[in-house]
Amino acid sequence: MIYFMIGIPGSGKTTLAKEMRIDLGAYIISSDEIRIKYLRDKGYDDVFHPLNIKGISTKEANKMESEIWEEIESEMDIAVRDKEPSIIDATNVSWKYLSQWITRVKRAGNDYRFVVMETAYMVCVERNKRRERTVDESVLQDMWKKYDHTLGKFVADSELWKRVTFSLNYSH
């Protein structure tokens, strides 16, 4: 079983994924952890995203981000191939990207579920301000629009809708 966490930064995905890991005995594939490890291995201990590295070009930063996503996808491919219970702890708000993974998971004969974090936008903004690694609010707004679009896809498709679990998370 593959569980896709869906929500913007600050919505509680990682916190819930850690609880689910214990309950389900599942492996967590965390885009944040893979990104942090990649950047630390390159000597950037205090940076969370390649675009925040001073002194490198946008082209080089984009290449690094591409390499990070190759590693994330490699871990996801292994989880899908081995049919291990896995939790994909990433925003997963892009329908284009998520739909490609749904196809891959189905083709491998795996079952899957979506865990949608239903956290109020302003709660996410406030949590983001208190995080060690903040995300620019314009990025949060863009992700919120993609999140809303993806939720619309679930509502429009009864087969997908059956696979959705909502996690209400409104506290600060």
PyMOL commands that set and color helices and strands:
alter all, ss='L'
color gray80, all
select helices_A, chain A and resi 13-24+31-41+50-52+58-82+95-107+121-130+137-156+158-161
alter helices_A, ss='H'
color red, helices_A
select strands_A, chain A and resi 2-6+27-30+86-89+112-118+164-168
alter strands_A, ss='S'
color yellow, strands_A
deselect
rebuild
show_as cartoon
